[in-house]
Amino acid sequence: MEMEEHQNPIMRVTGLKKYFPVRRGFFQRTMGWVKAVDNVDMTIDTGKTLGLVGESGCGKSTVARLLLRLIDPDEGEIRFNGQDISRLSEKEMKPLRKEIQIVFQDPYGSLNPRMTVGQTIEEGLRTLGMNRDGKTRARIAELLEMVGLSPEFADRYPHEFSGGQRQRVGIARSLSVEPSLIICDEPVSALDVSIQAQIINLLKDLQDHLGLSYLFISHDLNVVGYLCDRVAVMYKGQIVEEAPSTVLFDNPRHPYTHTLLSAIPDPRPEAAGLLNIPENWEDMALEPPEGCGFSVICPDRTEACRKPDTRWVRVGDGHYVRCWKAN
């Protein structure tokens, strides 16, 4: 079943695939392939936030790198404002780089320690042709105020800031080129809990003020539920469920989504071992089972789960699941 048409998409992804070879031995022969992204479909609506959630290693960050065209897809199509960018050369992508920006997970590692905050932001302004000293300085001050920092901080270096302040600098840098889509790759996971709320509220305010669109990648379901309009759940390279955030949290339909939402540490001994995980689970990344990848440990699995083609099932208004039992 095809997903319903979105009214105003800024980015539409269909059939996206990226496999990485696994090489072993002296001659580094290819022994298998890791299906990091396997036939992913997703749509980001203009002025809205799509959350992408899943456990570590499921392929979320690879999706981000593909959408930014930092790596090339093996198959599939990436449409940005109606234009297919999946096969553009680096030269052809250059004018579009300012339209699609990223906020990184590590706010310190993403900043050049030898450049002041003002110099960091100024790099983006140069791409817009803003070279006048007075005008550039005023714009840097405006961007710093926009993210809740004093314009006086422009002459300081990254090591002089806290983690939350450095992330605000990273956000100001991404805003300097006036993007329409920002990919947030776990932007608060490296911050203290008290600071996370401030950054999330800042992102929300900026979206309301500037009309930004976000792809918000995270494993923190509480943050995703607060910030995102829709949520896509990713498991081993595939999107297994997508729905409006309130619907997904109130009525999850895929067994893996149930597992994610119930993944809260429980001190009770009887609560351990709810999933029967096989000993060779890690090796299955190279030789995944046919059909639903979650079927190996799914408590509700049947032989029908091994069918090679797992299609989308519509279970409600805008709610889709890759599980035949959801019917």
Beta strands, then each sheet from edge to edge (+ up, - down):
strand 1: 9-24
strand 2: 29-45
strand 3: 49-53
strand 4: 75-80
strand 5: 83-84
strand 6: 100-103
strand 7: 181-185
strand 8: 213-218
strand 9: 230-235
strand 10: 238-244
strand 11: 313-316
strand 12: 319-321
sheet 1: 2+ 1- 4+ 5-
sheet 2: 6+ 7+ 8+ 3+ 9+ 10- 12+ 11-
end
